[in-house]
Amino acid sequence: MGKMVHLRIPDLAYKEAKALANEFGFSNVQEYVRESIRRMNEEYETMVAIRKLEKLKGSVKPIKRMTRKERQAWAEKNIQKDRSDIFRKYGLE
């Protein structure tokens, strides 16, 4: 179940809520208010998540990318290996 909350809202806000509840097919104002709270909770949770992400922005050290020369040297060193070593390592001779 849930918790019961009693609210006092201004007459104008109630009239607007009642009109919107009727417009959108809610069975009563209480259902409209529940849905409004759910939607606002989702919106605030999104805002909290965005704030947390903003605090983390820039906290990760940048990745050092290899230069073209470094990539070429790595490829020559690793790709040109004698493949028989790999076969022996895994018993595929």
Biopython code that builds the backbone (N, CA, C, O; Angstrom):
import numpy as np
from Bio.PDB.StructureBuilder import StructureBuilder

atoms = [
    (1, "MET", "N", (0.848, -1.174, 0.000)),
    (1, "MET", "CA", (0.000, 0.000, 0.000)),
    (1, "MET", "C", (0.887, 1.227, 0.000)),
    (1, "MET", "O", (2.066, 1.121, -0.337)),
    (2, "GLY", "N", (0.396, 2.321, 0.344)),
    (2, "GLY", "CA", (1.157, 3.555, 0.356)),
    (2, "GLY", "C", (0.829, 4.366, 1.586)),
    (2, "GLY", "O", (0.049, 3.944, 2.440)),
    (3, "LYS", "N", (1.417, 5.501, 1.662)),
    (3, "LYS", "CA", (1.169, 6.421, 2.774)),
    (3, "LYS", "C", (0.092, 7.419, 2.386)),
    (3, "LYS", "O", (0.005, 7.846, 1.235)),
    (4, "MET", "N", (-0.702, 7.772, 3.337)),
    (4, "MET", "CA", (-1.756, 8.755, 3.119)),
    (4, "MET", "C", (-1.172, 10.134, 3.422)),
    (4, "MET", "O", (-0.542, 10.341, 4.459)),
    (5, "VAL", "N", (-1.392, 11.074, 2.498)),
    (5, "VAL", "CA", (-0.924, 12.443, 2.671)),
    (5, "VAL", "C", (-2.117, 13.361, 2.451)),
    (5, "VAL", "O", (-2.851, 13.226, 1.472)),
    (6, "HIS", "N", (-2.296, 14.286, 3.365)),
    (6, "HIS", "CA", (-3.385, 15.254, 3.235)),
    (6, "HIS", "C", (-2.775, 16.587, 2.853)),
    (6, "HIS", "O", (-1.846, 17.070, 3.501)),
    (7, "LEU", "N", (-3.309, 17.179, 1.791)),
    (7, "LEU", "CA", (-2.798, 18.453, 1.295)),
    (7, "LEU", "C", (-3.907, 19.484, 1.265)),
    (7, "LEU", "O", (-5.079, 19.169, 1.056)),
    (8, "ARG", "N", (-3.511, 20.701, 1.475)),
    (8, "ARG", "CA", (-4.432, 21.806, 1.258)),
    (8, "ARG", "C", (-3.840, 22.603, 0.103)),
    (8, "ARG", "O", (-2.727, 23.122, 0.197)),
    (9, "ILE", "N", (-4.601, 22.696, -0.992)),
    (9, "ILE", "CA", (-4.111, 23.439, -2.138)),
    (9, "ILE", "C", (-5.070, 24.586, -2.437)),
    (9, "ILE", "O", (-6.260, 24.500, -2.132)),
    (10, "PRO", "N", (-4.560, 25.650, -3.029)),
    (10, "PRO", "CA", (-5.421, 26.794, -3.345)),
    (10, "PRO", "C", (-6.564, 26.399, -4.282)),
    (10, "PRO", "O", (-6.437, 25.463, -5.071)),
    (11, "ASP", "N", (-7.671, 27.119, -4.184)),
    (11, "ASP", "CA", (-8.864, 26.819, -4.987)),
    (11, "ASP", "C", (-8.553, 26.811, -6.483)),
    (11, "ASP", "O", (-9.010, 25.924, -7.204)),
    (12, "LEU", "N", (-7.787, 27.781, -6.950)),
    (12, "LEU", "CA", (-7.477, 27.863, -8.370)),
    (12, "LEU", "C", (-6.681, 26.645, -8.832)),
    (12, "LEU", "O", (-6.953, 26.092, -9.897)),
    (13, "ALA", "N", (-5.694, 26.226, -8.030)),
    (13, "ALA", "CA", (-4.893, 25.049, -8.384)),
    (13, "ALA", "C", (-5.781, 23.801, -8.434)),
    (13, "ALA", "O", (-5.607, 22.949, -9.305)),
    (14, "TYR", "N", (-6.719, 23.696, -7.513)),
    (14, "TYR", "CA", (-7.632, 22.549, -7.509)),
    (14, "TYR", "C", (-8.514, 22.551, -8.756)),
    (14, "TYR", "O", (-8.705, 21.513, -9.391)),
    (15, "LYS", "N", (-9.048, 23.717, -9.101)),
    (15, "LYS", "CA", (-9.905, 23.809, -10.287)),
    (15, "LYS", "C", (-9.127, 23.430, -11.550)),
    (15, "LYS", "O", (-9.642, 22.723, -12.415)),
    (16, "GLU", "N", (-7.880, 23.908, -11.646)),
    (16, "GLU", "CA", (-7.042, 23.564, -12.806)),
    (16, "GLU", "C", (-6.755, 22.064, -12.837)),
    (16, "GLU", "O", (-6.825, 21.435, -13.893)),
    (17, "ALA", "N", (-6.430, 21.491, -11.672)),
    (17, "ALA", "CA", (-6.151, 20.057, -11.597)),
    (17, "ALA", "C", (-7.386, 19.254, -11.977)),
    (17, "ALA", "O", (-7.282, 18.252, -12.683)),
    (18, "LYS", "N", (-8.540, 19.682, -11.518)),
    (18, "LYS", "CA", (-9.787, 18.971, -11.829)),
    (18, "LYS", "C", (-10.074, 19.036, -13.324)),
    (18, "LYS", "O", (-10.466, 18.037, -13.927)),
    (19, "ALA", "N", (-9.881, 20.198, -13.918)),
    (19, "ALA", "CA", (-10.122, 20.349, -15.355)),
    (19, "ALA", "C", (-9.159, 19.469, -16.158)),
    (19, "ALA", "O", (-9.572, 18.814, -17.115)),
    (20, "LEU", "N", (-7.880, 19.452, -15.774)),
    (20, "LEU", "CA", (-6.895, 18.627, -16.484)),
    (20, "LEU", "C", (-7.167, 17.138, -16.277)),
    (20, "LEU", "O", (-7.000, 16.338, -17.197)),
    (21, "ALA", "N", (-7.581, 16.775, -15.081)),
    (21, "ALA", "CA", (-7.904, 15.371, -14.812)),
    (21, "ALA", "C", (-9.040, 14.917, -15.725)),
    (21, "ALA", "O", (-8.990, 13.824, -16.289)),
    (22, "ASN", "N", (-10.057, 15.754, -15.869)),
    (22, "ASN", "CA", (-11.169, 15.424, -16.769)),
    (22, "ASN", "C", (-10.707, 15.380, -18.216)),
    (22, "ASN", "O", (-11.088, 14.484, -18.968)),
    (23, "GLU", "N", (-9.892, 16.343, -18.601)),
    (23, "GLU", "CA", (-9.405, 16.433, -19.990)),
    (23, "GLU", "C", (-8.616, 15.192, -20.396)),
    (23, "GLU", "O", (-8.738, 14.713, -21.523)),
    (24, "PHE", "N", (-7.807, 14.676, -19.472)),
    (24, "PHE", "CA", (-6.927, 13.553, -19.795)),
    (24, "PHE", "C", (-7.450, 12.207, -19.306)),
    (24, "PHE", "O", (-6.721, 11.215, -19.337)),
    (25, "GLY", "N", (-8.675, 12.161, -18.866)),
    (25, "GLY", "CA", (-9.314, 10.885, -18.568)),
    (25, "GLY", "C", (-8.969, 10.270, -17.222)),
    (25, "GLY", "O", (-9.150, 9.065, -17.043)),
    (26, "PHE", "N", (-8.482, 11.049, -16.277)),
    (26, "PHE", "CA", (-8.254, 10.515, -14.935)),
    (26, "PHE", "C", (-9.600, 10.355, -14.244)),
    (26, "PHE", "O", (-10.527, 11.130, -14.477)),
    (27, "SER", "N", (-9.698, 9.342, -13.393)),
    (27, "SER", "CA", (-10.975, 9.090, -12.735)),
    (27, "SER", "C", (-11.314, 10.156, -11.690)),
    (27, "SER", "O", (-12.485, 10.398, -11.397)),
    (28, "ASN", "N", (-10.293, 10.781, -11.140)),
    (28, "ASN", "CA", (-10.513, 11.845, -10.164)),
    (28, "ASN", "C", (-9.231, 12.681, -10.003)),
    (28, "ASN", "O", (-8.200, 12.378, -10.602)),
    (29, "VAL", "N", (-9.318, 13.707, -9.205)),
    (29, "VAL", "CA", (-8.172, 14.604, -8.997)),
    (29, "VAL", "C", (-7.036, 13.873, -8.293)),
    (29, "VAL", "O", (-5.866, 14.144, -8.564)),
    (30, "GLN", "N", (-7.363, 12.955, -7.397)),
    (30, "GLN", "CA", (-6.325, 12.221, -6.673)),
    (30, "GLN", "C", (-5.433, 11.431, -7.634)),
    (30, "GLN", "O", (-4.212, 11.418, -7.480)),
    (31, "GLU", "N", (-6.044, 10.772, -8.627)),
    (31, "GLU", "CA", (-5.258, 10.025, -9.620)),
    (31, "GLU", "C", (-4.363, 10.971, -10.416)),
    (31, "GLU", "O", (-3.211, 10.654, -10.712)),
    (32, "TYR", "N", (-4.903, 12.121, -10.753)),
    (32, "TYR", "CA", (-4.125, 13.133, -11.478)),
    (32, "TYR", "C", (-2.926, 13.579, -10.642)),
    (32, "TYR", "O", (-1.817, 13.698, -11.162)),
    (33, "VAL", "N", (-3.142, 13.825, -9.358)),
    (33, "VAL", "CA", (-2.058, 14.265, -8.472)),
    (33, "VAL", "C", (-1.006, 13.166, -8.332)),
    (33, "VAL", "O", (0.189, 13.459, -8.358)),
    (34, "ARG", "N", (-1.421, 11.915, -8.185)),
    (34, "ARG", "CA", (-0.465, 10.803, -8.096)),
    (34, "ARG", "C", (0.421, 10.733, -9.339)),
    (34, "ARG", "O", (1.642, 10.604, -9.246)),
    (35, "GLU", "N", (-0.223, 10.820, -10.501)),
    (35, "GLU", "CA", (0.547, 10.772, -11.757)),
    (35, "GLU", "C", (1.485, 11.971, -11.866)),
    (35, "GLU", "O", (2.613, 11.842, -12.341)),
    (36, "SER", "N", (1.019, 13.128, -11.428)),
    (36, "SER", "CA", (1.869, 14.326, -11.457)),
    (36, "SER", "C", (3.090, 14.147, -10.571)),
    (36, "SER", "O", (4.193, 14.541, -10.950)),
    (37, "ILE", "N", (2.910, 13.564, -9.410)),
    (37, "ILE", "CA", (4.029, 13.313, -8.494)),
    (37, "ILE", "C", (5.004, 12.317, -9.111)),
    (37, "ILE", "O", (6.217, 12.513, -9.044)),
    (38, "ARG", "N", (4.479, 11.245, -9.715)),
    (38, "ARG", "CA", (5.360, 10.259, -10.373)),
    (38, "ARG", "C", (6.220, 10.923, -11.447)),
    (38, "ARG", "O", (7.430, 10.706, -11.512)),
    (39, "ARG", "N", (5.587, 11.723, -12.274)),
    (39, "ARG", "CA", (6.315, 12.382, -13.361)),
    (39, "ARG", "C", (7.351, 13.367, -12.830)),
    (39, "ARG", "O", (8.463, 13.436, -13.352)),
    (40, "MET", "N", (7.001, 14.116, -11.815)),
    (40, "MET", "CA", (7.963, 15.058, -11.235)),
    (40, "MET", "C", (9.115, 14.317, -10.573)),
    (40, "MET", "O", (10.263, 14.752, -10.665)),
    (41, "ASN", "N", (8.824, 13.201, -9.905)),
    (41, "ASN", "CA", (9.898, 12.401, -9.308)),
    (41, "ASN", "C", (10.868, 11.927, -10.382)),
    (41, "ASN", "O", (12.082, 12.000, -10.193)),
    (42, "GLU", "N", (10.348, 11.441, -11.508)),
    (42, "GLU", "CA", (11.203, 10.999, -12.602)),
    (42, "GLU", "C", (12.057, 12.150, -13.125)),
    (42, "GLU", "O", (13.245, 11.982, -13.403)),
    (43, "GLU", "N", (11.440, 13.314, -13.253)),
    (43, "GLU", "CA", (12.165, 14.482, -13.757)),
    (43, "GLU", "C", (13.280, 14.888, -12.789)),
    (43, "GLU", "O", (14.398, 15.175, -13.218)),
    (44, "TYR", "N", (12.986, 14.912, -11.499)),
    (44, "TYR", "CA", (14.005, 15.281, -10.515)),
    (44, "TYR", "C", (15.100, 14.213, -10.432)),
    (44, "TYR", "O", (16.267, 14.553, -10.240)),
    (45, "GLU", "N", (14.752, 12.946, -10.570)),
    (45, "GLU", "CA", (15.768, 11.889, -10.569)),
    (45, "GLU", "C", (16.710, 12.059, -11.760)),
    (45, "GLU", "O", (17.917, 11.853, -11.639)),
    (46, "THR", "N", (16.154, 12.433, -12.898)),
    (46, "THR", "CA", (16.983, 12.701, -14.080)),
    (46, "THR", "C", (17.914, 13.871, -13.809)),
    (46, "THR", "O", (19.092, 13.821, -14.163)),
    (47, "MET", "N", (17.401, 14.914, -13.189)),
    (47, "MET", "CA", (18.230, 16.087, -12.870)),
    (47, "MET", "C", (19.357, 15.714, -11.915)),
    (47, "MET", "O", (20.481, 16.189, -12.072)),
    (48, "VAL", "N", (19.070, 14.870, -10.928)),
    (48, "VAL", "CA", (20.100, 14.420, -9.990)),
    (48, "VAL", "C", (21.179, 13.641, -10.736)),
    (48, "VAL", "O", (22.369, 13.845, -10.495)),
    (49, "ALA", "N", (20.775, 12.754, -11.636)),
    (49, "ALA", "CA", (21.739, 11.966, -12.407)),
    (49, "ALA", "C", (22.611, 12.871, -13.267)),
    (49, "ALA", "O", (23.818, 12.652, -13.364)),
    (50, "ILE", "N", (22.022, 13.877, -13.887)),
    (50, "ILE", "CA", (22.789, 14.812, -14.717)),
    (50, "ILE", "C", (23.779, 15.583, -13.859)),
    (50, "ILE", "O", (24.923, 15.775, -14.268)),
    (51, "ARG", "N", (23.370, 16.023, -12.691)),
    (51, "ARG", "CA", (24.297, 16.743, -11.791)),
    (51, "ARG", "C", (25.478, 15.861, -11.406)),
    (51, "ARG", "O", (26.619, 16.321, -11.371)),
    (52, "LYS", "N", (25.200, 14.584, -11.116)),
    (52, "LYS", "CA", (26.287, 13.673, -10.757)),
    (52, "LYS", "C", (27.247, 13.491, -11.923)),
    (52, "LYS", "O", (28.463, 13.473, -11.732)),
    (53, "LEU", "N", (26.705, 13.355, -13.135)),
    (53, "LEU", "CA", (27.557, 13.213, -14.317)),
    (53, "LEU", "C", (28.392, 14.470, -14.552)),
    (53, "LEU", "O", (29.560, 14.383, -14.931)),
    (54, "GLU", "N", (27.787, 15.640, -14.326)),
    (54, "GLU", "CA", (28.528, 16.886, -14.504)),
    (54, "GLU", "C", (29.693, 16.980, -13.527)),
    (54, "GLU", "O", (30.755, 17.495, -13.876)),
    (55, "LYS", "N", (29.503, 16.489, -12.308)),
    (55, "LYS", "CA", (30.587, 16.504, -11.314)),
    (55, "LYS", "C", (31.730, 15.584, -11.743)),
    (55, "LYS", "O", (32.894, 15.856, -11.451)),
    (56, "LEU", "N", (31.392, 14.489, -12.441)),
    (56, "LEU", "CA", (32.413, 13.535, -12.870)),
    (56, "LEU", "C", (33.126, 13.965, -14.147)),
    (56, "LEU", "O", (34.187, 13.437, -14.479)),
    (57, "LYS", "N", (32.545, 14.914, -14.854)),
    (57, "LYS", "CA", (33.108, 15.338, -16.140)),
    (57, "LYS", "C", (34.552, 15.787, -15.963)),
    (57, "LYS", "O", (34.855, 16.646, -15.135)),
    (58, "GLY", "N", (35.427, 15.198, -16.748)),
    (58, "GLY", "CA", (36.832, 15.565, -16.705)),
    (58, "GLY", "C", (37.627, 14.860, -15.625)),
    (58, "GLY", "O", (38.822, 15.118, -15.481)),
    (59, "SER", "N", (37.001, 13.978, -14.863)),
    (59, "SER", "CA", (37.713, 13.318, -13.768)),
    (59, "SER", "C", (38.528, 12.120, -14.237)),
    (59, "SER", "O", (39.382, 11.624, -13.502)),
    (60, "VAL", "N", (38.271, 11.652, -15.454)),
    (60, "VAL", "CA", (39.012, 10.519, -15.991)),
    (60, "VAL", "C", (40.223, 11.055, -16.738)),
    (60, "VAL", "O", (40.127, 12.012, -17.506)),
    (61, "LYS", "N", (41.370, 10.415, -16.495)),
    (61, "LYS", "CA", (42.577, 10.857, -17.168)),
    (61, "LYS", "C", (42.441, 10.620, -18.665)),
    (61, "LYS", "O", (41.877, 9.610, -19.088)),
    (62, "PRO", "N", (42.957, 11.550, -19.468)),
    (62, "PRO", "CA", (42.851, 11.362, -20.911)),
    (62, "PRO", "C", (43.669, 10.157, -21.392)),
    (62, "PRO", "O", (44.699, 9.816, -20.810)),
    (63, "ILE", "N", (43.202, 9.543, -22.433)),
    (63, "ILE", "CA", (43.874, 8.383, -23.006)),
    (63, "ILE", "C", (44.954, 8.873, -23.962)),
    (63, "ILE", "O", (44.718, 9.752, -24.791)),
    (64, "LYS", "N", (46.137, 8.294, -23.832)),
    (64, "LYS", "CA", (47.213, 8.654, -24.745)),
    (64, "LYS", "C", (47.043, 7.816, -26.005)),
    (64, "LYS", "O", (47.096, 6.587, -25.955)),
    (65, "ARG", "N", (46.846, 8.468, -27.100)),
    (65, "ARG", "CA", (46.675, 7.799, -28.383)),
    (65, "ARG", "C", (48.044, 7.590, -29.035)),
    (65, "ARG", "O", (48.939, 8.427, -28.915)),
    (66, "MET", "N", (48.188, 6.458, -29.725)),
    (66, "MET", "CA", (49.442, 6.199, -30.431)),
    (66, "MET", "C", (49.499, 7.056, -31.688)),
    (66, "MET", "O", (48.489, 7.307, -32.344)),
    (67, "THR", "N", (50.698, 7.491, -31.997)),
    (67, "THR", "CA", (50.893, 8.218, -33.243)),
    (67, "THR", "C", (50.928, 7.210, -34.386)),
    (67, "THR", "O", (50.983, 6.001, -34.160)),
    (68, "ARG", "N", (50.898, 7.710, -35.594)),
    (68, "ARG", "CA", (50.954, 6.835, -36.762)),
    (68, "ARG", "C", (52.241, 6.007, -36.755)),
    (68, "ARG", "O", (52.218, 4.817, -37.066)),
    (69, "LYS", "N", (53.364, 6.642, -36.398)),
    (69, "LYS", "CA", (54.645, 5.927, -36.347)),
    (69, "LYS", "C", (54.606, 4.829, -35.288)),
    (69, "LYS", "O", (55.085, 3.720, -35.523)),
    (70, "GLU", "N", (54.039, 5.133, -34.129)),
    (70, "GLU", "CA", (53.951, 4.135, -33.061)),
    (70, "GLU", "C", (53.067, 2.963, -33.477)),
    (70, "GLU", "O", (53.386, 1.811, -33.183)),
    (71, "ARG", "N", (51.963, 3.248, -34.157)),
    (71, "ARG", "CA", (51.078, 2.165, -34.635)),
    (71, "ARG", "C", (51.795, 1.295, -35.658)),
    (71, "ARG", "O", (51.684, 0.070, -35.641)),
    (72, "GLN", "N", (52.525, 1.944, -36.538)),
    (72, "GLN", "CA", (53.254, 1.201, -37.571)),
    (72, "GLN", "C", (54.310, 0.301, -36.932)),
    (72, "GLN", "O", (54.457, -0.860, -37.313)),
    (73, "ALA", "N", (55.049, 0.847, -35.950)),
    (73, "ALA", "CA", (56.081, 0.062, -35.265)),
    (73, "ALA", "C", (55.451, -1.114, -34.523)),
    (73, "ALA", "O", (55.981, -2.224, -34.560)),
    (74, "TRP", "N", (54.330, -0.880, -33.855)),
    (74, "TRP", "CA", (53.646, -1.945, -33.135)),
    (74, "TRP", "C", (53.204, -3.043, -34.098)),
    (74, "TRP", "O", (53.376, -4.231, -33.824)),
    (75, "ALA", "N", (52.636, -2.632, -35.225)),
    (75, "ALA", "CA", (52.169, -3.604, -36.211)),
    (75, "ALA", "C", (53.325, -4.435, -36.744)),
    (75, "ALA", "O", (53.218, -5.656, -36.860)),
    (76, "GLU", "N", (54.424, -3.775, -37.066)),
    (76, "GLU", "CA", (55.582, -4.512, -37.586)),
    (76, "GLU", "C", (56.102, -5.503, -36.558)),
    (76, "GLU", "O", (56.489, -6.621, -36.899)),
    (77, "LYS", "N", (56.109, -5.090, -35.310)),
    (77, "LYS", "CA", (56.632, -5.948, -34.244)),
    (77, "LYS", "C", (55.704, -7.137, -33.973)),
    (77, "LYS", "O", (56.176, -8.261, -33.805)),
    (78, "ASN", "N", (54.414, -6.902, -33.931)),
    (78, "ASN", "CA", (53.470, -7.932, -33.506)),
    (78, "ASN", "C", (52.837, -8.727, -34.633)),
    (78, "ASN", "O", (52.571, -9.916, -34.460)),
    (79, "ILE", "N", (52.593, -8.131, -35.746)),
    (79, "ILE", "CA", (51.908, -8.832, -36.823)),
    (79, "ILE", "C", (52.884, -9.683, -37.631)),
    (79, "ILE", "O", (52.508, -10.724, -38.170)),
    (80, "GLN", "N", (54.111, -9.248, -37.711)),
    (80, "GLN", "CA", (55.090, -9.975, -38.513)),
    (80, "GLN", "C", (55.748, -11.125, -37.756)),
    (80, "GLN", "O", (56.688, -11.735, -38.265)),
    (81, "LYS", "N", (55.271, -11.432, -36.548)),
    (81, "LYS", "CA", (55.849, -12.533, -35.764)),
    (81, "LYS", "C", (55.715, -13.849, -36.500)),
    (81, "LYS", "O", (54.821, -14.043, -37.324)),
    (82, "ASP", "N", (56.621, -14.734, -36.181)),
    (82, "ASP", "CA", (56.551, -16.090, -36.724)),
    (82, "ASP", "C", (55.345, -16.782, -36.075)),
    (82, "ASP", "O", (55.305, -16.968, -34.859)),
    (83, "ARG", "N", (54.396, -17.148, -36.880)),
    (83, "ARG", "CA", (53.155, -17.710, -36.356)),
    (83, "ARG", "C", (53.342, -19.104, -35.765)),
    (83, "ARG", "O", (52.448, -19.601, -35.080)),
    (84, "SER", "N", (54.468, -19.736, -36.010)),
    (84, "SER", "CA", (54.699, -21.060, -35.435)),
    (84, "SER", "C", (54.765, -20.980, -33.910)),
    (84, "SER", "O", (54.431, -21.950, -33.229)),
    (85, "ASP", "N", (55.196, -19.825, -33.359)),
    (85, "ASP", "CA", (55.194, -19.653, -31.900)),
    (85, "ASP", "C", (53.778, -19.780, -31.355)),
    (85, "ASP", "O", (53.553, -20.418, -30.326)),
    (86, "ILE", "N", (52.856, -19.186, -32.032)),
    (86, "ILE", "CA", (51.456, -19.223, -31.584)),
    (86, "ILE", "C", (50.924, -20.641, -31.680)),
    (86, "ILE", "O", (50.236, -21.107, -30.771)),
    (87, "PHE", "N", (51.233, -21.332, -32.765)),
    (87, "PHE", "CA", (50.782, -22.718, -32.915)),
    (87, "PHE", "C", (51.350, -23.599, -31.811)),
    (87, "PHE", "O", (50.639, -24.429, -31.245)),
    (88, "ARG", "N", (52.643, -23.416, -31.502)),
    (88, "ARG", "CA", (53.266, -24.226, -30.434)),
    (88, "ARG", "C", (52.614, -23.921, -29.084)),
    (88, "ARG", "O", (52.333, -24.828, -28.299)),
    (89, "LYS", "N", (52.378, -22.633, -28.827)),
    (89, "LYS", "CA", (51.815, -22.215, -27.547)),
    (89, "LYS", "C", (50.484, -22.921, -27.273)),
    (89, "LYS", "O", (50.207, -23.302, -26.136)),
    (90, "TYR", "N", (49.686, -23.090, -28.280)),
    (90, "TYR", "CA", (48.365, -23.693, -28.110)),
    (90, "TYR", "C", (48.299, -25.154, -28.574)),
    (90, "TYR", "O", (47.219, -25.732, -28.693)),
    (91, "GLY", "N", (49.462, -25.728, -28.829)),
    (91, "GLY", "CA", (49.513, -27.141, -29.183)),
    (91, "GLY", "C", (48.876, -27.464, -30.518)),
    (91, "GLY", "O", (48.262, -28.518, -30.678)),
    (92, "LEU", "N", (49.020, -26.551, -31.490)),
    (92, "LEU", "CA", (48.386, -26.738, -32.791)),
    (92, "LEU", "C", (49.394, -27.099, -33.882)),
    (92, "LEU", "O", (49.095, -26.926, -35.063)),
    (93, "GLU", "N", (50.562, -27.588, -33.528)),
    (93, "GLU", "CA", (51.593, -27.888, -34.517)),
    (93, "GLU", "C", (51.194, -29.037, -35.395)),
    (93, "GLU", "O", (51.949, -29.424, -36.287)),
]
sb = StructureBuilder()
sb.init_structure("model")
sb.init_model(0)
sb.init_chain("A")
sb.init_seg("    ")
for serial, (resi, resn, name, xyz) in enumerate(atoms, 1):
    if name == "N":
        sb.init_residue(resn, " ", resi, " ")
    sb.init_atom(name, np.array(xyz, "f"), 0.0, 1.0, " ", f" {name:<3s}", serial, name[0])
structure = sb.get_structure()
